[in-house]
Amino acid sequence: MSKSETPRVLPPVDELALAFGVGIIIFLRPWYDGITYAEYNVTFTWACAALAALWAVLVLVGRMQVRYVTPIALLSMFVFVALCTAPFTVQYNATYRALINWAGYLMLFAVVTNGLRSRTSIAIVLAFFVLTSVAEAFYGVLHVNYIMPRTRALIMEDPSMVQRFFKTNVITPELSSRLESNRASGSLLFANALACWVLVGIPFAIGTCIALYHRLRSMALPDKQPARSPAEMAFRWRVLISTIVLGISIFIVTYIAYYVYFIFAYGERAQWSDYMVSWIAYTVAIPMTVTVAAFLYASKHGPARMWTTAAMWSTAVFGIVMVYGLGATYSRGGILATVGALAMLAGLMFFKKGGIARAGANATAAAVVIAALVLPLTMASHAQAHAQEVSAPPKHMLSIEGVSPSFEAMVDPNTAFLRFGYWISGLKMFASHPLTGVGLGNFGTAYPMYQLIGAGDVKPAHNDYLQTAAETGAFGLLALLAFWAYFVIVIGRGVLSEADRSERWFRAGLLASVTGFLFHSFVDFNFYNPSLAALAFVFAGLNFAVRPGGIPVSRARAITIAVVILVLALWSRYAGDRVNHVDVVVGREVTRNVRLETASLILDPQVKRDTTKDFAMYDQTVAMLIEDQKERESIGRIYVPTNAAGTSLRTLRPGEAVPPDARLVMPPDMAAARAAALRAMPRWIEKCIDADRVYPYDPDVSGHIIQWYDKLREFTPDREQKIAAADEAIRWSEECKRRSPIQVAYHDVLGRTLWERAALEPGVKQHDYYDRAIESFKQCTEIYPIKPELWREYGRRCIAYGEERVKAGDAEAGEQLVAEGRRAEQHASDLVTQIHARALGRG
């Protein structure tokens, strides 16, 4: 936006509402659930739908105009192609949820592109991005240096924590590598994801910092006013108020930063008085020094120049923090993408219509040199991480100080070969479905059928463009590429034609930020990480929002677009409600698992407990299974802690609300508790089935219902109820397979449920169940042909069943099954040999 077209007044309240809404999404999204997969993102979709509905209504009532239709139409084309290929998907559920996500991205892009017109609203969104980025980088470094070493030490002291954290009893090489890695990941859970987030900030910081520098040079000094004149007194008041506001802002930032660092470094129970010097330095000395310097500067140069100078230096510091954060991730793809983004920035500033702007290239080159100096310092500092301050327990299972990637590992091409395996498998998938793909969101579902021997297990393709082709076919890929090609060409031409140097730097930085994201998407799955995808489309929209011109479309066309967006927002709300219904009724995965574990803890006689003493559990945990308080009080007594340690208890008073830390103490025989748990299980099964009726497509929900029936079959003493539960488990296993026909887990579940049912059915009918179970285990090997464990399981089942057939007098059929089992086991061994021989890279 050129100076003449940059509004200097505060924008309307409705535009400010849109700006704050977009900013809050950017601010909260990576902290809300990080890289949570598509099935859990309905809150994000609802927020996008609310903003889109508000913008559409503002267009309909004439308070806003529509300027950029073509990019919205191109992005809509990709969503439309994904919708058209949905009938050919290999799993409806994954595609349905992915479409909800992409509808959210489309709405967010439309709002930012056409709803933000003033520089103030754009600055609000960017301010939220800066806050989030600094927090992510800061948290990522603190997490590596303090949280992970303590986690490793805790696991070494108490190995049972592995089961609690990772649901396994064995520290595998892969798990050990994850635990020992000193790569920062922030709340995004993956180092490469954090690298993508912070690399977006680096070109933006460089472009904005240099833009502010040029703006500062063009600002005039304030006119001198007569001493004690009203104008001079007003000037002094402005200086005083400005410096006070700046000082308070710096104090808040330094206080929060040091407070968070203090908790991470010294623990929540540490006393600030023991570290008084550092507290005073960070929370008093630094803010006071900067405030005094700002006051002196503003007194001479004026408040406007003071704020511009503060913004310039703040942006420079932000850029350094982003480079430091990138170095902390050790992401080679992130570093290469950043280099590409900075090359784009240099190119935009080097070439100028009618001549060459060498100063721009020189400034960019200087920024690259600074980044090149900061990156090695970052990596060196992490090699000497604070983790080494944590004392190691006597028995070593893990490295307490962690492992920072060496230079040799950074340049070792073998680790990149892992991606080659994913990409070749993805090309095979695309070649098998060139027009329709396997369905949006289903690369991981279909991957086992196309996985190469030696290639790693993976859900995303680690190449967004290849994954798009594999999931939506050639037309989907063309639609996505058309959108981004239009974006780069139109925005790039606009930047090159910008005459104002300050504006050109700012706009070039925004464009280069998105370009870095697109480069990084060649080696990772940014568009399939909702936090990162939302960021990309917000920045793409901002590039259009700051672009000068943009002739509004006709009123009739604007109304049509607004109605379409409003319908999309309403559908998103409806679709989100459907997929979220189960979470509302029976809880998310963690809640469901805790409920199942509670049932096992009460019912399983193998659970180790002192049978001569009362058995206590947290009442709120038992309440997840047995909801009625009166029923819980019938199986034990509820006690309330009277001290913080929980060592002193009193009984719950009549009518008193049950506090979260209350205990339910049950008698040693547990008979009443077991009976109550057995009564509760059918109720939860019915709740799950009722919730599933609202959206009967999710294989995970039907799988959860199977888990309940398995528990009921395992623990009920009634034989008829065991048989009924086993039959229902089979029926729901078939439903799982119907919902996701090429997912090996559900064929395996069906085989196991059939096998368990056969054990309850003597006679000829038993063979029918075993035969169907064997067929299911065989289908597992056909769906995932290179998995040795599946071949071993199939072989083991064949041998076990074959030996039973031989004992029963059916020697011919039994020996055939045993021979088939031996062949399967030998094939599994051969696969292991081949996998080790052809391993594509090292993880």
N, C-alpha and C positions, 0 to 999 in steps of 0.2 A: 504494500500500500504506500503510495507516494505521500510526501508530506502534505500536499494539498488535499489529499483524500483521507487523511488520518483524523478521525473525530477527536476533538480535544475535550469534549464535555462528557460527563458521566452518561453511559448508555441507559436506555430504559430499564425499568425493573425486571421486565420479562426476559430481556436479553441477559441481565445479570443472573437471573435464576437459571437460565440454560448454562451459562458459563460455570457457575458454582456446581451445578449438577454434573457436568462433564468432569470438572476438576475433582469432585468427590469420588467419582467412579475410578479415575486414574489413581487417586490417592489410596483408596481402600482396596481396590481389586487385588493387587499382589499380596496384601496382608490378609485379606478375607479368606482365601483358600489357596493361594499360590498356584501351583500347577495342578489344581484339582481337575480331573477329567470332565468331559462335557456333561455328564449326567447330574452334576451337582451345581450347575451354574444358573439356576432359575432366578436367584435374587439379582444377579447382574443383568439378566435379560429383562426382568421387570423394571429395573432402573432405566435401562435404555428405552424400553417401551413407554415409560412415563414421560421421559424427556421428549421422545418423538411425538407422543400424543399432544403434549403442550405446544411444541413447535407447529404441528399440523393445525391445531386450533387457532394459533396466532396467525397463520397464513390464511385460514378460512375467514377470519374476522378482519383481515386487511392490515394487521399490525406488523407483519413481516412479508418480505418478498422472496421469490425463488430465483436464484441467479444461475446456479450451476446444475443443469439437468443431465448433461452428457455423462459426467463421471458417476452420478447416481444410477443412471440407466445401465452403464457398463457393469457396475458392481451388481446391480439387480439381475443382469443377464447371467452372471455366474450362479447366483442363488436359484434362478429359474432353471438353469441346466441341471443343477444338483437336484432340484425337485423333480424334473422330468426323468432323471435316471434312478430316482428312489424306488420305483416298482421293481427294478432289477437288483436291488441291494441284497447282500448275503445276510444282513441282519437289520430288520426294520428299526429296532430300538436305537441302535447307534446312529443311524441316518436321521431319524426323527429328532434326536437330541442335538446332533450336529447342525441341522437346519435351524433349530432354535437359536443356537449360538451365532450362526452367520446372519440370521435376521437381526440379532442384536448389533452386530458389527455394521450392517447396512444402515440401521436406524441411527446409530451413533455417528457414522460418517455424514449422513444427511443433515443431522442437527448441527454438527460443527461446521460443515461446509457452507450452509446457508443461514444458520441461526446466529453466528457470531460475526458481527460487522465492525465493532469498535476495537481499538487497540487495548482498551481497558479489559474487556471481556477475554480477549486473547491472552493478555498478561496474566489474568486470573488462572486460566487453565495451565499455562506454562509454569506459574508459581507452584501449583499443586504437583506438577511433574517434577520440578526441582526438589521440593520437599521429600517426595517419595523416593527419588533417586538417591539423594544423600542418605536418607534413612536406610535404604536397602544396602548401599555400599558399606555404611557404618556398621549395620547389624551383621552383614556377611563377614566382615573382618573380626568383629567381636565374637561371633559364633565359632569361627575357626580357632581363634586364639584362646578362648576360655571355655565355651560350652562343650565342644567336642572333646578336649582333653579330659574334662571332668566326666563326660559320658563314658569314655574309654576306661577311665579309672574305676568308675562305678561297676561297669560290666566285668572288669577283672576281679573286683572284690566280690561281686555277687553274680555269677554266671546265669542265674535265673532271670536276670534282667533282659537277656537276649530274647527269651521267650516272650516276655512282656512287651518289648519294643518291636520285635521283628517276627514273632510267631514261629520261631524255629529254635531248636535246642542245639544247633551246630553253627559255629562260626565258620562259614564257608569262605573260600578265597575271595569270592565276589563281595561278601558281606564285610570281610576284613578290609578289603580295599576301600569300600565306602566309608567304613568307620575311621580308617587311618588317613583318609585324604584330607589335606590341608587346603583344598580349593574352596574359596568362598562361594556361597550360593544364595545368601540372603533368605528371604521367605519363599523364594521361587523353587527351592528344593534341588535345583540342578545348577551347577556352575555355569554351564553354557547358556542357560536361561538368564541368569543374572548378567552375564557378559553381553547378551543381546540388549537387555534393558539399559545398561550403562553406556554401551557404545552409541546408542541413540543420542545420549546427552553430550557426547564429545564434540561432534561437528556443530551442534546447536550452541554449545558454550563458546566455541571459538568464533563462530559467526556473530553471535550476540555481543560478545566482549569487544570485538573489533568494531562492530556497528556503534556501540556506545562510545567507544573512543573517538570515532569520527563525529558522532553527535556532540560530544563534549568539546571538541576543537571548534565546532561551528557555533557554539553558544557564546553570546556576548556577555561581557562582564557587567554587573549591575552599575547603574549610574550612581555617582556619589551624590548624596543628599546633604543639605545643610545640617550641621549639628543640632540636635534636639528638635528638629522639625518633625511634623506628624509623619511624613514619609520615612524619615530616618528611624523614628520610633517603631513604626509598623514593620520596617525591614528587620530591626533587632528582634521584635517579637516573633517574626516568622523564622528567623535563625534559631532562636531559643526553642520554640516549639518543635521545629524540625529535628534539632539535635537531641531533644529529649525523646522524641518518638524513635529516632534511630538508636539511641542508647538503650532504651527499653527493649527494642527488638533484638539487639545484639545480646543483651543480658539473658533474654528468654532462650535464645538459641544456644548460647554457651552453657547456660545452666542445665537445660534439658540434655544436651550432648554429654556434659560431664557427669550428670546424675546417672544416665544410662550406662556410661562407661564405668562409673563407680560401682554400680550393682554387679555388672558383668565381671569386673576385675577383682573386687574385694568381697562380694557376696552381700546378700540383703541385710545381714545382721551387723555388717561393719559400721563403725561409728565415724561420722565425718570429722569429729574432733581429733581423731588419730591421723588425719590427713589434712590438717588445717591449711598448710601452706599451699597445697595444690588447689584446695577449694577456693581460697582467697584469690589465687592467681587466675583461675578460670572464670570464676563467677563475679569477681570484683575488679581485679587489676585490668584484665583484657577489656571488658566493657567500658570501664572508666577511661582507659587510655584512648580507645577508639573514639569515644564520645567527645573527649576534650579536643582531640585532633580534628574531629568533624566540626566542632563548634568554631575552632580557629579558622578552618578552611571556609566554612559557610559565611563567617563574618567578613571575609575578604572577597570571596567569589560568589556568594549568594546561595540560598537554599537549593535552587534548581540544579546548579552545578554540583552541589554537595550530593544530592540524591543520585544524579547521573554517575558521579565518580564512585559512589558507594555501590551502585548497581554494577558498574564495570568491574570493580575489584571482586565483588561477590560472585559474579559470573566466572571470573578467572579462577577463583578458588573452587567454584563448583566444577569447572572443567578439570582441574587437577585432581579433585576427589574422584571424578568419574574415571580418569586414567588410572588412578590408584586402585579403584574398585575393579577395573578391567584386569589389571595385573594380578590382583588377588584371586581371580578366577582361573588363571593359567589356561585360558581358552585360546587355542591357536586359531580356531575359526573366528572368534571374536576379534582377535588382533588383526587378522587378515581383512575382515570386513571393515574394521575401522580404518585401515590403510586405504581400502577402496573408497570409503566415504570421504576421507580427507583428500584423496586424489580428485574426486568429483568436486569437492569444495574448491580446490586449487584451480581446476579447469574452469569452473564457473567464474572465478575471479580473475583468471589470467586472460581469457578471451573476452573481448568487448567489441560490440558493434562499432565498426569504423576504426578499430585500433586494438592495442594490447595493453592491458592493465597489469604491468609487471609488479607494482606495489602489492597488489592483491596476492599474487603468487608468492612474493617474498614473505608476506605476513603469514600465509598459510604454512610455508616452509618452516618459518620460525616456530609455529605452533607444533608442527610435526616433530621438530628437534626436541622441544620441551617434553612432548609425550614420550619420545624415544628415551629420554633421560629418566623420566619418572617410572616407566614400566620396569626397567631392571632394578631400580631401587625398591619397588613394590615387591617384586619376586624375592629379592634378597632379604627383605625384612620378614617375609613370611617363612623363608627358610630358617630364620632364627626366631620362630614364633614363640609367643609367651607360653605355649603348651609345655615347654620344657620345665616350667616352674612347678608343675604338678608332680608331686612325688609318686613314684610307681610302687604298687604293691609287690610283694616278694615274688609271686608267680606271674610270669609274663605270658600273656596270650596275645596281647596287642602292643603296638608301639605307642606309649603314652604321648610322646611329643608329636606323633603323626608323621606323615610322609608328604613332603612338598615335591612336586614333579621336578626332576633334574633337567638340566639343559639337554642332556642326551635323550631323555624321554620326550622333551618338547619337539625335538627335530626327528624323532624316530618315526619313519613312515608306516611301520607295522601297525601302530594304533589307528592310523587312518584307514587301513585295509578293512577294518570292521564295517565302515560305512560302504565300502565297495560291495561287500556281501549284501547289505541291505538294498543297495541300489540295483544290483543285478537281479535280485529277487523281485524288486518292485517293477523292473522292466518286464520280467516274465509275467507278472500279474497284469500289467497294462496290455501286453501282447495277447493275453487270454481274453481280455474284456476291453478292446480298443474303443468301442463306442459308448458303452454304458458304465464301465468301471465296476467296482465291487460295491459301490454305495458310499456316499460321503460318511466319513468317520469309521470306515471299516478296514483300513489297511492292516491294523493289528489283528483283526479277526481272521482275515484271509491269508495273512503272511505265512503261517505254518505250511500251507499247501504248496507254497512256492519257494520256501527257504532252501538255500543251497547247503550242501554238506560243508560244514566248517564255518558257515555264517552264524553270527550271534543271534540270540533271541531278542526280539524287539517288538514294540507296539507301533511307533511312528517310523517313517522311512528315513528320517534325518535329511530330508530334502523335500521342502514343501511343494516344489513344482512337480517332482516325480510322484509324490503322494497324491497330489491333485489329479494327475493324469490317471493313476491307478484307481482312484476312487470315483472319479466323475467322467472318465474317458477323455478323448481328444477334444471334444467340444467344451468340456469344463475347463481344461487347461488353456485353451484358446481364449475363453472368456476372461479368465483371471489375468492372463498375460496382456490382453487387450486393455483391461482397466489400468494396469500398472504402466504399460507403454504410453497410454494417453496421459497419465499423470506426469511421468517423467518428461515427456515432450512438451506438454503445455506449460507446466511449471518452470521447466528449464528455459524455454524460450522467454517466458516472462521475466525471469531473473536476468538473463542476458540483455534484455532491453531496458532494464531499470537504470535510470540515469543517476539517481541519488545514491552515493557511495554507501552511506549508512544503511539505507533500506536494502541495498543489494547484498551487503554482508549478512544482514539478518535473514533475508529470504533464502540466500544460498545455504546458510547453516541449517535452516529447516529442511530444505530439499535434501541436502547431503545426509541428514539424520535418517530420513526415510530410506535413502539409497543404501546406507549401511545396513539397515534392517533387511532390505531385499537381498543384499549380498550374503548376509549371514544365513538367510533362509535356504541357500544352496546346500548348506551343510548341517542344518538343524531343522526343528519342527516348530518354528515360531508361530505360524498361522494356526497351529493346532494346540497352542498354549493360550488359553483365553486372555490372560493378563497381557501377554505380549501382542496378540492380535488386536486387542482393544487399543493399545498404545499406538500401534502402527496406523490404524484407521483414524484415530484422533489427530495424529501428526499429519497424515495425508489431508485431512479436512482443514487443518490450520494452514497448510500451504495454499489452499484455495481461498480461505478466509482473509489472508493478508494480501492476496493478489488484487491489484487495483482494477477498477472497471467492473466487469461482470454485469452485463445488461440484464435487468429483470425480465423474466418471461411474461407472456400475457397473463391476464387475470384468470382466464378460463383454464389455461395450462397449469397455472400455479394451484388452482383449486383441485384439479385432477390429481396432481402429484401429492397434495396434502391429504386427499381422501385415501389414496393408495397407502401412504405411510400410516395413516390412522387405522386403516384396516389391518395392516401388518402389525401394528402395535397391539391391537385387540387380539389378533390371532396369537401373538407371542405370549400375551397374558394367559389366554386359554390353554395354550400348549404347555406353558410352564406349570400351570396349576395341575394339569394331568400328570406330568412326570414327577411332580413334587408331592403328589397325594400320599404315596406310600411313606415318604419321609415324615410327613405330618402325622400319619396314623400310627406307624410302628417304629419310627426313628430311622436315623441313618445307619450306615454299616456298622460303625463302632457300637452304637446303642444295641443293635440287633445281636452283635456278637457277645456283648456283655450279658444280655438276657439269656442267650443260649448257654453261656458258661455258668451262669447262676443256676440254671436248671441242672446242669451236670454236677455242679458242686453239691447241690442238695441231694440229688438222686443217686449218684454213682457211689456204690459201696467201696470202690477201690480208692476213693479219695482218702489220703492219709489224715487221720484225726484221732485224738485221744478219746476213745469211746467211754471213758469214765468221767469226762468233764463236759460241761455245757459247750455248745458250739455257737460262736458269735459271728455275725456279719453286719456290715452297715445296712441299716434299715432301708435307705434309699436304693441300695443295690437289689435287695430282695423285692422292693416295691416295683422294680422294673418288670418282675415276673408275676408277683402276686400283688395286684394293685390295691385291693381292698384292705384298709388298715385293720378293720375288725378281724378279717381272716388272718392277717399276719399276727395279730395279738392272740389268736387262738392257737398258734403253733409255737409261741414263745413270748417273751416279755421285752418291751422296748425300754432301753435305758438311755439316759442323757448324760453326757460328760459334764462334770462340774469344774474341771480345770483344763487348761490349754493342752496339757500332755495327754489327756484322756485316760489317766490312771484312776480317777475317782468318778464313780457313776451313781446316778440315782434313777429311780423308776419314773417313767413318764406320767405326769399328773393327768387326771381325767379332764378332757376337753382341751388340753395343751397341744399346740401345734408341734409336729415332729420336726426337730431341727435337722439340718443336713448331716451332722456328725453323729446322729443317734445310732445306737447298736440294737440289733435284734438278737436276743440270746435264746437259743433253742436247747431243749433237753438232749442228753446224750443219745437216746435211741432214735431221734429224728423221724419217728414214725408219722407224727402229725404233719411235719414239714414236707415229707415225701408225698403224703396224700394230697396236700394242698398244691404242691408243684405239679402232680399228675392231673389235678383238676384244672390247673391254669393253662397247661399246654394246649388242649383243644380250643380254649378260648382265644389264645394267640393265633392258632392256625386259622380260625374263622376270621379274625381281624385281618390277617394277611390276605386271605382269599377275598374278603370284601374290598380291601384296598386295591387288590390286583384287578378287580373287575372294572375299575375306572380307567385303567391303562393296561390292558392285557397283552403287553408286548415285551416286557422287560424280563429277559432270562434270569437275571440276578434275583428278581423277586420270586419267581417260581423255584429257583434254586434254594432260596431261604425257606420256602414252604417245605421243600424236601428235607431240609435239615431238621425242621420241627417233627415231621413224620418219622424220621430216623430216630430222633430222641424218644419219641413215644413208643416206637417199636422196641427200642433197646431196653427201656426201663419199666414199661407197664408189665405187671404180672399176669394180666389176662391174655390168654392165647388168642382169643378171637380178636381182641383189640390189636394185638401184634400183627396178625394177618391183615386186618383192615388197614392198619397204618402202612404196612409194607406195600399193599396194593395201591394205596393212594400215592406213596412215594414213587412207584413205577409210573402211575398216570401223570404225575407232575414232571417226572424225568422225561417222558415222551413229549410233554409240553415244552420243556426246556429245549429239547432237540428240534422241535418244530419252530421255535422262536429264533434259534441260532443253529441252523443245520450243519454248518461246517466248523463249529467250534468244538474242539476235541474234549474240553472239560465236561460237556454235557453228554456226550456219548459215553465217557468214562463213568459219569454219575449213573447213567442208565444201566450200564453193565454191572456196577456194584449193587444197585438196588435190586436188580434181577437176581443176582447171586445170593443176596441176603434172603430174598423171598424164597428161593429154591430150598434153602435150609429149613424153611418152615413147612415145606410141602413134600411129604414122603410119597413114594410111588412113581408111576409113569409120568404124571404131570410135572414132577420135579425136573425131568429131563428137558421139558419144554422151556422152563425158566433158564436152565443152564445153557441150552443151545442159543437162546436169545442173548444171554449175557456174553457168551463167546463171540457172537456176531457183533455185538457192540464194541467189545475190546478190539476186534479185528478192524472195525471201522475207524477206531482211534488211530491205528497204524496207517490207514489209507489217507486220513486227513492230515496227519503229521508224520510223513514217512521217514524223516531223518531223526526221529527222537528215540534213542536207544531204550529209555525207560519204558516207553509204551510197548515196544517189542518185547521187552523182558516181562512186563505185566501180562501181555497177551500169551506169551509162552508159558508163564507160570500157571495161568488159569487153564490153558489147554492141558498141561501135564496133570494138574490136580484133578480136572474133570475126567480126563482119559483114564487115569488110574482107578477112579471110582467106577467107571464103566467096565473096566476089566474085572474088578472085584465083583461087580454085579452080574458077570457072565457074558457081557457083550464085548468079547475080546477084540474083534475086528475093528469096530468103531473106536474102542478105547485106544488101541495101539496106533490108529491113524491120528487121533488127537495128540497122543504123546509124541509121535514123530513130528507133527506140526509144531508142537511146543518146543521141541529140541531145535528145529530149524529156526524158529523165531528167536530163541535165545542165542543161537549162533549168529544170526543176522544182527542182533543187538551188539554182540562183541565186534563183529566186522565194522559196524557203524562207528563204534568208539574209535577203532583204529583209523578209519578214514577221516573222522572228524579231527583227530589229533594231527594227522598227516596234512590235511588241507585247511587247517585253521586259518581264517582270514583275519589276521591282526591279533593283537593282544589287548585285552580290556584293561 
